[in-house]
Amino acid sequence: MPQELQSFKAEFFKALANPLRIRILELLRDGDKYVHELQEHMGVDNAVVSQQLAVLRNKQIVVGVKEGTKVMYSVKDPLLFELLDIAKRIFNNSLNDTIQMLQEINDESR
């Protein structure tokens, strides 16, 4: 695998490595939103949302289109939602493994 591709992947996942940024992306799954709409849904300051959007913009994960004094944000590539869905499935698999292990431990201690 070329070094450039590995670097791209690493930087891409770094940009996703923040719960607030993941929350923003999940909210954008339902459609384009203005900063104030994201802020209202998330219950955090406008500045915090703007800062997280800047990271996502810099990595070309989201795009912003200026409409007057506001900016409408959207996800650049809808494949991102498939990635988030896969991450959720991996998380669920991990939870299922943990539950199974706990059941085995409980069965052994009886």
N, C-alpha and C positions, 0 to 999 in steps of 0.2 A: 504494500500500500504506500503510495507516495506520501512523503513528509507533509506536503501542503494539505492533503486531505486529512491526515491525522491531526494537524494543527487546527484545521477548520472545525473538526468534530469536537476537539477539546474546548475551543473557544465557544462553540455553540452550546455545549452542555454547561459551561461556566455561566453563560447568560441565563440558563434555565435553573441554575442552582440557588434559587431564592423563592421561598413560599409566596411572597407578594407578587413576584413576576408570574409564577404559575397561576395564581388566582386571577391576575389580569388576563392571561391567555384563556383561562376557562370562561371568564366573563365575555371575552370577545368571540367565543364559540357561538354565542347566541346572536351575534351580529356586531356591526361597527358601533363604537361608542365614543363619546366625548370624555375628556378627562373628568369633568364634574360628575358624569354618570358613573364612571368607574369608582370615583372617590365616594359617592353615596352608597354604592353597593358594598364597598370594602370597609367603610367607616374609618378611613385614615385621612390624614391631611392631604390637600391638593398637591403640596410640594413633594410629598412622599410618592404619590402616584406618578407625578411628572418625572421624578428621578428614576423610578423603575422603568418607565416608558422610554426614557433616554437610553438606558442600557439595552433594552430590546430593539430600539431603533438603530443604535450603533451596530448591532449584530445583524441587522436587516431581518429581524424576526417579525417586527410590526412596521407598518407604514402609517404616516400621518398625512392627512390632506387638510390643508387650511381652508376653512369656510368662514370668511369674515374674521372675527377675532378669536374664533374657536378652531380647534383641530380635531378632526374625526379620525380615530384610530381603528385599524383592522390588521388582521394577521396576514402576512405577505403570502404564505404558502399554507393552504388548508391541510396539507399532509402533516403539519404539526399536531393537529388534533388526533390523528392516528397514533402518533408517537406518545401523546399524553394518555390515550386509551391503553396502549401497550404497557406503559409504566403502571397504570392502575391495575392491569391484569397481573403484572409481575408482583406488585404489592399484595394483591389478593392471594396469589400462589404462596407467597412467603408467609402470610397469615395462616393459610390453611396448613402449611407445613408445621408451623409453630403449634397450632391447635392439635394436630395429630400427635406431635411429640409430647405435649402435655397430657393427652389422653393416655398414651403409652406409659408415661411415668406414673400417672394415677392408677392405671391397671396393675402395674408392677407392685405398687405399694399396698395393694389390698390383700 
